[in-house]
Amino acid sequence: MVAILARKTPQPIPAIHPLPEYLADGELATLYLEMKTTLQVPWMGVVTMAYAHYPEFFRVLWQGLKPIVGSAVFVRHCQELRQGVERGVLALEPPPIAQRLFGMGYAPRECEQIRHVIEVFSHGNFAYLLIATLVRLLLNGEDLRESHLVATPFSGRHAPSATVPLVLMEPHHADADTRAVYDDVRRTLGLPFVNTDYRALARWPSYFSLAWADLKPQVNSSAYAALCEQTHREAIDRVLNRLPNPEGLRAAALQAAAAHETSLDELRRVAELFQWLLPGLVTHIAFFRAQLAAP
């Protein structure tokens, strides 16, 4: 059945209803905090906020997911995936950007702040990629094959320190030039929304415009497509064949929770959307990181 998990954009693009953190209260606020704490990230990904629109589904998912994503083996898979993407993105030849920013008036301290924000997403996005892959597999009837593996909890901190707060440049905050860049991002990627990563980096509008202009021509290149496909396949293999499952999160239980609140087809298309876009997103962040690599 895994053969059906091709990397493709669902058509039509499904409507998503991310439930933002500032609207979460009660049990949902607790689940959001647990998820961010376990993943060691300072933000809720759009993918998980979209799943939170379906409360019973999200509850069942997180109950089974928590010990998986808190395990040392999950952290290792995230780190290894990241290393592969950051090696692979060099084939796209990201052009150095620091000297251009200095020429525009940026100070070294500002470039270091941008690097820090990129590091936060470089770390956290791979957890969301593996979560999106796991959800799509389960909703398509595939159970994890190595559920007997020991889920030894990760001890300590694997995430970068959150010394630079994530300040999101929402479209209603932005000037016309930044909104035009957002429109270009959506049009180029075929998405109805702008991911958190881009809104955080657009806190420095002139930087983000320049960085996106460098990346955009690569999005339709064969090297870019090959890297995204490789990441997609790697994520499927690691989730399906190399993760523990101590709470016994099963396809049937997650499908039943989905069907209780919406059509299974609707949630499958939502899962397909995120599992399609995240290999591209991690590639983009790796590209931005390479552009601004410290000398």
Backbone bond lengths (Angstrom), bond angles and torsions (degrees), N, CA, C in turn:
res aa  C-N    CA-C-N  psi(-1)  N-CA   C-N-CA  omega(-1)  CA-C   N-CA-C  phi
1 M - - - 1.464 - - 1.523 111.34 -
2 V 1.366 118.28 -23.91 1.447 120.98 -177.14 1.515 111.57 -60.88
3 A 1.326 117.21 -23.54 1.457 120.07 -179.90 1.526 112.33 -58.97
4 I 1.336 118.60 -23.32 1.461 119.75 179.95 1.526 112.19 -75.32
5 L 1.333 116.95 -11.98 1.452 119.46 -176.09 1.523 110.97 -84.31
6 A 1.302 115.56 55.10 1.454 120.12 174.73 1.515 109.06 -70.59
7 R 1.330 115.50 153.42 1.462 119.47 177.03 1.527 107.91 -86.36
8 K 1.320 115.33 104.03 1.457 119.82 -179.01 1.521 108.79 -152.43
9 T 1.327 114.97 154.32 1.456 120.11 177.75 1.514 109.52 -77.36
10 P 1.323 118.33 126.89 1.471 118.30 176.24 1.524 110.65 -65.19
11 Q 1.308 115.01 137.79 1.467 120.19 178.83 1.521 109.33 -124.18
12 P 1.326 116.45 127.93 1.464 125.92 -5.26 1.525 111.67 -71.49
13 I 1.339 116.47 161.68 1.462 120.57 175.58 1.525 108.08 -60.40
14 P 1.334 118.16 126.30 1.466 119.18 -178.29 1.525 111.71 -71.64
15 A 1.301 115.68 151.32 1.464 120.12 172.05 1.521 108.17 -71.21
16 I 1.317 116.47 134.59 1.468 119.93 175.70 1.523 107.91 -118.96
17 H 1.328 114.93 153.27 1.466 120.58 -175.50 1.531 108.96 -133.46
18 P 1.333 117.58 68.82 1.474 119.21 -178.94 1.523 111.07 -59.97
19 L 1.314 115.70 133.30 1.454 120.61 179.33 1.526 107.10 -97.66
20 P 1.351 118.31 102.73 1.465 120.74 -172.19 1.519 112.51 -66.39
21 E 1.320 113.78 157.90 1.464 119.77 -176.41 1.528 112.24 -58.92
22 Y 1.315 117.36 -37.79 1.464 118.92 -175.16 1.529 112.27 -69.74
23 L 1.339 117.63 -14.49 1.459 120.99 176.35 1.526 112.82 -98.23
24 A 1.324 116.51 -7.23 1.464 120.12 -178.20 1.522 109.71 -79.71
25 D 1.323 115.94 131.52 1.461 119.69 175.43 1.521 109.10 -140.89
26 G 1.314 116.00 173.63 1.452 120.57 177.79 1.515 112.89 57.90
27 E 1.339 115.21 -135.05 1.459 120.21 -177.18 1.524 111.83 -60.58
28 L 1.329 117.09 -38.51 1.464 119.27 -177.66 1.527 111.02 -64.65
29 A 1.330 117.69 -40.45 1.463 120.34 176.92 1.527 110.53 -60.26
30 T 1.328 116.24 -38.46 1.467 120.80 177.79 1.523 110.44 -64.73
31 L 1.329 117.06 -43.73 1.464 120.42 179.92 1.523 110.95 -65.00
32 Y 1.320 117.08 -40.50 1.467 120.21 177.60 1.532 110.62 -59.89
33 L 1.338 116.29 -46.27 1.456 119.97 -179.49 1.523 110.86 -64.07
34 E 1.333 117.32 -41.06 1.463 120.60 177.48 1.528 110.70 -60.64
35 M 1.323 116.71 -42.91 1.455 120.17 -177.61 1.527 110.63 -65.93
36 K 1.327 117.48 -46.93 1.461 119.79 -179.80 1.534 110.98 -63.85
37 T 1.334 116.58 -38.92 1.457 120.32 179.83 1.522 111.00 -66.52
38 T 1.323 116.87 -43.51 1.461 120.75 -178.38 1.523 111.27 -67.58
39 L 1.324 116.73 -42.13 1.465 120.56 179.13 1.525 112.20 -77.69
40 Q 1.317 117.09 -15.03 1.468 123.35 -175.93 1.534 110.68 59.40
41 V 1.334 115.01 51.61 1.466 121.60 178.24 1.528 108.49 -127.55
42 P 1.347 118.13 151.72 1.457 120.30 -179.94 1.520 114.64 -93.69
43 W 1.341 117.13 8.02 1.463 118.51 -178.87 1.524 109.90 -145.07
44 M 1.321 115.49 152.16 1.457 121.55 171.83 1.525 108.23 -87.68
45 G 1.322 115.81 125.85 1.453 119.39 178.78 1.525 111.24 -67.46
46 V 1.328 115.32 152.13 1.467 119.56 177.93 1.527 109.94 -57.67
47 V 1.335 116.49 -35.28 1.465 119.51 -178.31 1.525 111.40 -60.42
48 T 1.333 117.44 -46.15 1.463 118.66 -177.48 1.524 111.22 -76.19
49 M 1.326 117.68 -31.87 1.469 119.10 175.22 1.528 110.91 -67.10
50 A 1.336 116.80 -31.55 1.463 119.76 176.53 1.532 110.57 -68.06
51 Y 1.323 117.14 -37.67 1.467 119.71 177.63 1.526 111.50 -69.92
52 A 1.343 116.94 -28.61 1.460 120.21 -179.82 1.523 112.39 -68.25
53 H 1.332 117.38 -13.13 1.465 120.53 174.29 1.525 110.75 -62.50
54 Y 1.329 116.53 -20.62 1.471 123.09 179.70 1.534 106.73 -112.48
55 P 1.336 119.15 89.89 1.474 122.25 -166.97 1.525 114.73 -58.15
56 E 1.342 117.94 -45.95 1.462 119.25 -178.87 1.518 110.89 -67.06
57 F 1.312 116.67 -41.64 1.464 121.34 176.82 1.525 109.67 -58.64
58 F 1.325 117.19 -47.52 1.463 120.92 -177.49 1.526 110.67 -64.46
59 R 1.315 116.94 -39.02 1.470 121.17 179.96 1.522 110.99 -63.36
60 V 1.326 116.60 -47.19 1.474 120.88 179.28 1.527 110.11 -63.60
61 L 1.322 115.50 -42.90 1.464 119.88 -179.75 1.527 110.79 -60.34
62 W 1.337 117.41 -50.11 1.453 119.06 -174.82 1.524 111.96 -69.06
63 Q 1.316 118.10 -33.66 1.465 120.22 177.74 1.529 110.77 -57.71
64 G 1.322 116.54 -44.35 1.461 119.42 179.51 1.513 113.36 -80.33
65 L 1.329 115.86 -27.24 1.459 121.02 -173.62 1.526 112.66 -80.17
66 K 1.334 116.98 -33.67 1.467 120.66 -170.59 1.532 113.41 -52.87
67 P 1.342 120.18 -51.16 1.471 117.97 -179.15 1.531 113.31 -70.22
68 I 1.331 116.60 -22.18 1.466 119.30 177.68 1.525 109.87 -70.17
69 V 1.352 116.45 -53.03 1.458 119.58 -174.59 1.522 112.12 -74.90
70 G 1.332 117.14 -15.60 1.457 120.35 175.73 1.512 113.49 -89.12
71 S 1.322 117.08 2.61 1.461 120.74 -175.63 1.524 111.90 -86.89
72 A 1.318 115.51 155.34 1.466 121.22 178.33 1.517 111.03 -63.88
73 V 1.327 117.17 -35.25 1.464 119.13 -178.04 1.525 110.66 -69.28
74 F 1.318 118.39 -35.83 1.467 120.95 176.89 1.523 110.09 -63.68
75 V 1.329 116.98 -45.44 1.461 120.58 178.31 1.524 110.15 -59.06
76 R 1.320 116.93 -42.23 1.469 119.99 180.00 1.525 111.28 -62.64
77 H 1.325 117.40 -41.69 1.467 119.70 179.34 1.533 110.85 -64.48
78 C 1.317 117.12 -38.84 1.465 119.56 176.15 1.521 110.66 -61.02
79 Q 1.317 115.95 -45.12 1.462 119.93 -178.16 1.522 111.39 -64.87
80 E 1.326 116.78 -41.12 1.468 119.64 -179.18 1.525 111.48 -68.68
81 L 1.327 116.62 -40.17 1.468 119.81 175.68 1.524 110.50 -60.37
82 R 1.309 115.72 -43.95 1.466 119.81 179.44 1.532 110.82 -60.05
83 Q 1.304 117.10 -46.41 1.462 120.34 -179.80 1.527 111.14 -58.33
84 G 1.333 116.16 -40.57 1.464 119.76 179.87 1.516 112.47 -65.71
85 V 1.335 116.89 -42.73 1.460 120.31 179.85 1.529 110.46 -66.62
86 E 1.325 116.74 -41.50 1.463 118.81 -177.34 1.526 111.72 -70.30
87 R 1.319 117.57 -27.73 1.473 119.18 170.98 1.521 110.29 -72.33
88 G 1.327 115.59 -45.12 1.461 120.38 -175.27 1.512 113.58 -65.68
89 V 1.353 117.56 -32.64 1.462 120.12 -175.46 1.525 111.69 -68.49
90 L 1.328 117.90 -17.94 1.461 120.47 179.53 1.524 111.25 -64.60
91 A 1.356 116.98 -23.11 1.474 120.43 176.08 1.521 111.39 -65.34
92 L 1.329 117.56 -20.69 1.466 121.47 177.60 1.529 111.65 -82.82
93 E 1.335 116.25 -5.53 1.467 122.83 177.18 1.533 112.59 52.60
94 P 1.342 117.06 60.99 1.471 119.38 178.14 1.528 110.74 -59.02
95 P 1.309 118.54 124.71 1.473 119.85 -178.62 1.526 111.36 -75.08
96 P 1.324 117.84 137.64 1.474 119.90 178.27 1.531 110.71 -57.25
97 I 1.321 114.95 142.45 1.457 119.06 -174.24 1.523 113.16 -121.04
98 A 1.337 118.02 -15.90 1.460 120.33 -172.08 1.532 112.09 -59.97
99 Q 1.334 117.14 -46.31 1.465 118.80 -176.94 1.521 111.04 -64.99
100 R 1.308 117.09 -33.68 1.461 119.31 176.58 1.525 110.88 -66.09
101 L 1.326 116.05 -38.20 1.465 119.64 178.07 1.532 110.63 -67.47
102 F 1.331 116.39 -41.43 1.459 118.98 177.72 1.528 110.08 -59.98
103 G 1.330 115.90 -39.17 1.459 119.84 179.29 1.514 112.73 -64.96
104 M 1.337 116.79 -24.60 1.468 121.27 178.06 1.527 111.69 -85.42
105 G 1.333 116.91 -7.99 1.455 120.33 179.81 1.516 115.16 111.66
106 Y 1.336 118.63 -0.56 1.461 120.85 177.82 1.523 110.11 -65.56
107 A 1.316 116.27 141.37 1.458 122.30 175.38 1.534 108.90 -92.61
108 P 1.342 117.50 155.40 1.470 119.50 176.36 1.528 113.20 -52.76
109 R 1.325 116.97 -36.40 1.470 120.52 179.27 1.522 111.15 -61.42
110 E 1.332 117.68 -39.32 1.464 120.83 179.42 1.527 110.84 -67.06
111 C 1.325 116.73 -40.38 1.470 119.46 177.70 1.522 110.68 -63.97
112 E 1.341 116.27 -36.21 1.458 119.47 178.00 1.528 110.79 -66.52
113 Q 1.332 117.53 -36.28 1.461 120.23 176.72 1.528 111.16 -64.69
114 I 1.323 116.67 -40.84 1.467 120.05 177.48 1.522 109.72 -63.22
115 R 1.342 116.34 -42.89 1.470 119.85 177.63 1.523 111.02 -58.33
116 H 1.315 116.31 -39.37 1.466 119.49 -178.97 1.527 110.76 -64.87
117 V 1.324 117.74 -44.22 1.463 120.39 178.93 1.522 110.02 -63.20
118 I 1.322 117.15 -41.36 1.465 120.41 176.76 1.527 110.08 -60.99
119 E 1.333 117.47 -39.13 1.464 120.95 -179.98 1.524 111.24 -63.69
120 V 1.333 117.22 -38.76 1.469 120.32 178.58 1.527 110.30 -59.45
121 F 1.331 116.94 -45.38 1.464 119.68 179.77 1.531 111.74 -74.61
122 S 1.336 116.95 -33.61 1.459 119.91 176.88 1.525 110.40 -59.49
123 H 1.310 115.97 -35.64 1.461 120.21 178.99 1.527 111.86 -77.48
124 G 1.337 116.80 -50.27 1.458 120.02 -168.10 1.507 115.95 -79.49
125 N 1.332 117.78 -27.76 1.464 119.43 -173.68 1.517 113.30 -64.84
126 F 1.331 117.66 -27.41 1.459 118.45 -177.97 1.521 111.76 -71.94
127 A 1.332 116.87 -30.22 1.466 118.91 172.90 1.522 110.28 -64.35
128 Y 1.329 116.91 -43.94 1.459 119.90 179.18 1.534 111.23 -66.74
129 L 1.326 117.56 -33.89 1.458 120.51 175.92 1.525 111.15 -62.35
130 L 1.329 116.74 -46.12 1.467 119.25 -179.76 1.527 111.58 -68.24
131 I 1.328 117.08 -35.76 1.471 120.06 176.30 1.525 109.88 -63.49
132 A 1.333 117.14 -46.35 1.465 120.48 179.61 1.518 111.25 -60.63
133 T 1.328 116.16 -38.23 1.470 120.77 179.12 1.526 110.59 -67.03
134 L 1.325 116.56 -43.81 1.465 120.72 179.19 1.525 110.81 -60.72
135 V 1.333 116.81 -44.30 1.471 119.52 -178.77 1.519 110.60 -63.59
136 R 1.319 116.82 -43.55 1.463 118.50 -178.94 1.532 111.04 -64.52
137 L 1.329 117.18 -40.86 1.463 119.95 178.09 1.528 110.79 -60.48
138 L 1.334 117.20 -48.54 1.457 120.05 -176.99 1.527 111.46 -65.56
139 L 1.324 117.38 -41.95 1.463 119.48 179.66 1.520 112.25 -66.04
140 N 1.328 116.41 -21.12 1.456 120.54 176.21 1.532 112.42 -96.30
141 G 1.333 116.36 12.18 1.468 120.31 171.37 1.505 115.98 90.42
142 E 1.339 118.93 9.23 1.455 122.37 -179.21 1.516 110.88 -99.15
143 D 1.332 117.14 119.49 1.458 121.17 175.39 1.523 110.54 -89.77
144 L 1.330 116.34 152.26 1.449 121.24 175.46 1.521 109.40 -61.52
145 R 1.315 116.28 137.50 1.463 120.80 -170.58 1.527 113.67 -92.19
146 E 1.325 117.45 -13.49 1.463 119.94 -176.72 1.524 110.40 -121.04
147 S 1.316 115.99 46.51 1.463 120.72 -175.71 1.521 113.00 -63.64
148 H 1.327 117.89 -15.10 1.458 121.11 -178.65 1.526 112.33 -79.20
149 L 1.327 118.06 -11.46 1.457 120.84 -178.10 1.531 110.53 -61.51
150 V 1.313 116.11 145.26 1.463 121.30 -178.96 1.529 109.46 -77.25
151 A 1.311 115.45 130.35 1.474 120.57 -179.57 1.522 109.18 -97.87
152 T 1.312 116.35 70.37 1.459 119.97 178.25 1.526 109.45 -64.42
153 P 1.327 118.49 122.86 1.475 119.35 -178.38 1.523 111.35 -62.10
154 F 1.317 115.61 143.60 1.456 119.78 174.63 1.523 108.36 -71.44
155 S 1.313 116.64 134.79 1.458 121.54 -179.73 1.524 109.15 -110.65
156 G 1.326 116.18 126.16 1.454 119.22 178.26 1.512 112.11 105.27
157 R 1.321 115.36 -160.35 1.457 120.83 -176.96 1.527 109.84 -118.15
158 H 1.340 115.51 129.28 1.460 120.46 176.22 1.519 111.45 -111.34
159 A 1.336 117.43 -8.60 1.464 121.67 -174.97 1.522 110.80 -93.74
160 P 1.350 116.62 156.19 1.461 119.25 172.96 1.523 110.35 -68.88
161 S 1.313 116.59 153.38 1.459 119.80 177.85 1.521 108.77 -68.65
162 A 1.313 115.56 142.46 1.472 120.64 -177.57 1.522 109.71 -90.07
163 T 1.342 116.28 66.48 1.464 120.34 -177.12 1.518 112.45 -83.22
164 V 1.331 117.21 -22.60 1.463 121.18 177.39 1.529 107.41 -110.81
165 P 1.325 118.92 113.42 1.471 120.02 -177.18 1.523 111.60 -65.34
166 L 1.332 114.99 148.55 1.460 119.82 175.62 1.529 108.59 -79.92
167 V 1.305 115.78 111.69 1.464 121.91 176.93 1.522 106.76 -110.03
168 L 1.328 116.05 114.39 1.458 120.44 -173.60 1.520 111.18 -91.61
169 M 1.319 114.95 128.79 1.460 121.23 175.25 1.533 107.30 -88.22
170 E 1.324 115.89 92.28 1.452 120.20 179.56 1.529 109.60 -72.29
171 P 1.334 117.55 156.35 1.467 118.90 -179.46 1.525 113.30 -54.36
172 H 1.331 117.86 -35.81 1.464 118.99 -179.04 1.525 112.40 -76.62
173 H 1.339 117.12 -9.80 1.468 120.42 173.24 1.526 111.31 -88.15
174 A 1.313 115.89 -24.40 1.457 121.16 -165.57 1.524 112.27 -84.54
175 D 1.330 114.56 155.61 1.460 119.42 173.65 1.531 109.15 -82.07
176 A 1.322 115.70 178.79 1.467 120.33 -174.00 1.524 111.59 -61.93
177 D 1.333 117.24 -37.03 1.460 119.76 -177.97 1.527 111.34 -65.14
178 T 1.327 116.80 -43.59 1.468 119.98 179.95 1.523 110.92 -69.08
179 R 1.325 117.37 -39.00 1.468 119.31 176.41 1.533 110.33 -62.17
180 A 1.319 117.38 -33.99 1.471 120.27 177.32 1.525 110.51 -66.87
181 V 1.337 117.39 -37.72 1.469 120.47 176.00 1.527 109.52 -64.54
182 Y 1.333 117.21 -43.70 1.465 120.18 177.35 1.530 110.85 -58.97
183 D 1.316 116.45 -43.77 1.470 119.82 178.24 1.527 110.29 -59.82
184 D 1.328 116.19 -40.25 1.461 120.64 179.78 1.522 111.14 -66.74
185 V 1.327 117.15 -39.78 1.463 121.45 176.99 1.530 110.09 -60.48
186 R 1.326 115.82 -49.22 1.473 119.21 -179.42 1.529 111.05 -61.94
187 R 1.307 116.45 -44.47 1.470 120.89 -177.92 1.533 110.67 -65.34
188 T 1.314 116.96 -44.17 1.463 121.19 -177.62 1.523 111.50 -66.70
189 L 1.322 116.69 -41.00 1.466 121.48 -176.59 1.522 112.70 -88.84
190 G 1.323 117.34 -11.40 1.457 120.33 -179.78 1.511 113.39 70.51
191 L 1.342 116.45 35.76 1.459 121.57 -177.16 1.523 110.57 -117.86
192 P 1.339 116.79 149.25 1.468 119.63 178.98 1.520 113.45 -87.58
193 F 1.338 118.23 1.20 1.454 121.31 -177.61 1.532 109.45 -141.81
194 V 1.321 115.52 165.57 1.463 122.60 177.46 1.526 107.48 -108.16
195 N 1.312 116.66 120.69 1.464 120.49 -176.35 1.531 112.26 -60.97
196 T 1.326 114.43 156.57 1.461 121.47 179.73 1.520 111.68 -53.17
197 D 1.322 117.11 -40.73 1.462 122.23 -176.67 1.524 111.23 -54.59
198 Y 1.340 115.72 -47.59 1.455 119.79 -176.80 1.529 110.93 -68.74
199 R 1.320 116.39 -38.34 1.463 119.53 179.67 1.531 111.18 -67.75
200 A 1.333 116.79 -31.43 1.466 120.14 176.78 1.529 110.63 -72.09
201 L 1.318 117.37 -41.76 1.464 120.35 -179.37 1.524 111.89 -73.16
202 A 1.322 117.49 -25.23 1.471 121.03 177.49 1.519 111.93 -74.91
203 R 1.325 117.33 0.30 1.471 120.00 167.07 1.531 109.08 -55.29
204 W 1.345 116.00 -27.86 1.469 122.85 173.78 1.530 106.28 -110.64
205 P 1.331 117.84 82.97 1.468 120.81 -168.38 1.525 114.51 -57.73
206 S 1.330 117.31 -42.93 1.466 118.93 -177.80 1.532 110.87 -68.04
207 Y 1.337 116.84 -35.13 1.475 119.69 174.12 1.518 110.85 -62.40
208 F 1.345 116.33 -50.83 1.465 118.72 -173.90 1.519 111.46 -64.26
209 S 1.308 117.51 -38.45 1.464 120.57 177.48 1.521 110.91 -59.51
210 L 1.330 116.60 -42.82 1.465 121.47 -179.88 1.523 111.00 -68.98
211 A 1.332 117.17 -44.56 1.461 121.30 -179.26 1.529 110.77 -63.13
212 W 1.335 117.24 -43.71 1.463 120.94 179.28 1.524 110.90 -64.52
213 A 1.337 117.82 -39.45 1.465 120.47 179.46 1.524 111.25 -61.52
214 D 1.333 117.50 -33.51 1.471 120.79 176.08 1.528 111.42 -71.36
215 L 1.326 116.37 -38.75 1.468 120.47 -175.90 1.518 112.91 -76.80
216 K 1.307 117.94 -38.89 1.462 122.14 -170.30 1.534 113.88 -49.97
217 P 1.350 120.29 -45.88 1.467 119.00 -178.05 1.532 113.64 -63.52
218 Q 1.328 117.37 -19.39 1.461 120.36 -177.92 1.531 112.62 -81.69
219 V 1.342 116.47 -19.20 1.466 120.13 -170.78 1.530 112.33 -62.39
220 N 1.307 118.14 -27.61 1.463 120.89 178.96 1.521 113.07 -103.72
221 S 1.331 117.49 13.05 1.467 120.49 -178.66 1.525 111.03 -82.75
222 S 1.311 116.39 157.19 1.470 121.04 179.09 1.523 110.69 -67.93
223 A 1.337 117.73 -35.44 1.462 120.08 179.64 1.522 111.08 -65.61
224 Y 1.317 116.09 -39.10 1.472 120.97 177.40 1.530 109.74 -64.32
225 A 1.316 117.35 -47.30 1.470 121.39 -179.37 1.521 110.65 -60.90
226 A 1.332 116.69 -39.95 1.467 120.48 -178.93 1.526 110.92 -66.19
227 L 1.339 117.37 -40.72 1.460 120.46 179.86 1.526 110.90 -66.90
228 C 1.326 117.15 -42.60 1.467 120.00 177.79 1.522 111.41 -62.95
229 E 1.328 116.66 -41.84 1.468 120.27 179.30 1.528 110.95 -64.86
230 Q 1.325 116.41 -41.56 1.458 119.99 178.45 1.525 110.93 -62.42
231 T 1.318 116.90 -42.78 1.465 121.11 179.03 1.525 111.08 -64.42
232 H 1.319 116.24 -42.08 1.470 122.59 176.45 1.530 110.63 -56.34
233 R 1.316 116.49 -49.04 1.470 120.46 -177.64 1.529 111.49 -68.54
234 E 1.337 115.88 -39.65 1.460 119.72 178.40 1.525 110.83 -61.50
235 A 1.318 116.29 -42.68 1.464 120.17 -179.27 1.528 110.55 -63.02
236 I 1.325 117.08 -42.92 1.470 120.32 178.96 1.522 110.41 -61.60
237 D 1.330 117.25 -45.79 1.460 120.50 -178.54 1.522 111.41 -62.49
238 R 1.322 116.26 -44.68 1.464 119.01 -177.34 1.527 111.61 -66.47
239 V 1.325 117.31 -41.87 1.468 119.85 179.83 1.522 111.18 -69.02
240 L 1.298 116.25 -46.22 1.465 120.37 -173.34 1.521 112.41 -71.64
241 N 1.319 116.99 -37.60 1.463 120.60 -168.59 1.522 115.38 -115.73
242 R 1.347 118.85 -6.50 1.467 117.17 -170.38 1.522 114.18 -137.48
243 L 1.325 118.09 18.02 1.457 120.43 178.73 1.527 111.47 -115.36
244 P 1.343 116.96 143.82 1.474 120.38 172.45 1.523 110.02 -74.72
245 N 1.321 115.49 167.51 1.465 120.41 -179.16 1.522 109.02 -151.25
246 P 1.352 116.84 65.20 1.471 119.78 -170.69 1.513 114.92 -63.86
247 E 1.331 118.94 -27.49 1.457 121.05 179.45 1.525 112.25 -90.38
248 G 1.319 116.66 0.81 1.459 120.05 176.71 1.513 113.39 65.33
249 L 1.334 116.70 44.38 1.462 120.68 176.26 1.525 108.98 -66.33
250 R 1.333 116.79 118.73 1.465 121.39 -172.18 1.527 111.48 -119.21
251 A 1.321 113.81 153.03 1.459 120.51 178.78 1.529 110.68 -57.08
252 A 1.310 117.05 -44.81 1.468 120.19 -175.68 1.530 111.43 -62.17
253 A 1.343 116.98 -40.96 1.460 120.13 -178.76 1.523 110.95 -68.35
254 L 1.320 117.25 -40.72 1.459 119.90 -179.22 1.533 110.70 -70.99
255 Q 1.329 116.56 -37.28 1.459 119.83 176.46 1.528 110.81 -64.48
256 A 1.331 116.90 -40.09 1.467 120.39 179.78 1.528 110.53 -65.49
257 A 1.342 117.37 -39.98 1.461 120.46 177.98 1.519 110.68 -65.02
258 A 1.322 116.48 -38.96 1.465 120.66 178.19 1.526 110.46 -64.44
259 A 1.325 116.27 -47.40 1.462 120.68 -176.52 1.528 111.64 -66.82
260 H 1.337 116.67 -22.48 1.461 120.49 178.88 1.531 111.34 -69.06
261 E 1.345 117.00 -26.37 1.467 120.35 -173.04 1.527 114.23 -114.62
262 T 1.317 117.41 -22.10 1.466 120.88 -177.89 1.512 107.35 -159.21
263 S 1.318 116.98 -176.38 1.449 118.40 175.42 1.524 108.82 -78.01
264 L 1.309 116.30 142.76 1.458 121.03 178.40 1.525 110.18 -60.02
265 D 1.313 116.74 -35.97 1.458 120.11 179.20 1.524 111.70 -62.26
266 E 1.337 117.10 -39.71 1.465 119.75 179.31 1.519 111.36 -60.28
267 L 1.334 116.31 -47.67 1.455 118.52 -178.15 1.526 111.56 -71.05
268 R 1.300 117.49 -31.10 1.467 118.97 175.55 1.529 110.86 -62.70
269 R 1.331 116.76 -39.08 1.468 119.23 179.72 1.526 110.98 -71.39
270 V 1.337 117.75 -35.17 1.459 120.42 174.08 1.527 109.92 -62.52
271 A 1.330 116.39 -44.90 1.466 120.80 178.65 1.524 110.92 -62.39
272 E 1.326 116.44 -40.79 1.461 120.49 179.42 1.525 110.79 -63.51
273 L 1.331 117.28 -39.34 1.461 121.11 179.96 1.530 110.82 -59.94
274 F 1.325 116.70 -50.18 1.461 118.67 -176.49 1.518 112.02 -71.66
275 Q 1.335 116.45 -35.30 1.457 117.62 179.49 1.524 111.21 -72.18
276 W 1.332 116.65 -18.74 1.465 120.87 172.79 1.524 111.27 -80.44
277 L 1.325 117.93 -44.26 1.472 119.12 -170.62 1.523 113.15 -78.96
278 L 1.340 118.58 -27.71 1.459 119.37 -172.29 1.533 114.01 -67.66
279 P 1.336 121.44 -36.86 1.476 118.00 173.49 1.529 112.34 -58.92
280 G 1.332 117.13 -35.60 1.450 119.61 175.10 1.520 111.73 -68.06
281 L 1.325 117.05 -42.27 1.459 120.67 -177.96 1.525 111.37 -62.67
282 V 1.339 117.74 -44.95 1.469 118.60 -179.93 1.526 110.70 -65.71
283 T 1.333 116.53 -31.53 1.464 120.13 175.63 1.523 110.83 -66.05
284 H 1.325 117.26 -41.83 1.460 120.83 -179.78 1.524 110.82 -63.48
285 I 1.310 117.17 -43.79 1.462 120.25 -179.21 1.529 110.26 -66.61
286 A 1.330 117.09 -38.07 1.464 119.73 176.11 1.525 111.01 -63.92
287 F 1.331 116.82 -36.41 1.468 122.05 177.01 1.533 109.64 -63.82
288 F 1.334 116.58 -48.24 1.466 120.17 178.84 1.535 110.76 -60.55
289 R 1.326 116.29 -38.45 1.464 120.01 179.84 1.530 110.93 -64.37
290 A 1.321 116.06 -43.72 1.463 119.98 179.95 1.524 111.54 -66.63
291 Q 1.335 117.23 -36.22 1.468 120.80 176.76 1.532 111.21 -57.39
292 L 1.318 115.71 -39.58 1.461 121.34 -170.80 1.526 111.51 -107.37
293 A 1.333 116.49 21.46 1.459 120.42 179.95 1.519 110.05 -54.84
294 A 1.320 115.62 136.05 1.460 119.90 -179.54 1.526 109.56 -63.68
295 P 1.347 118.02 140.37 1.465 120.87 -179.70 1.505 111.48 -65.36
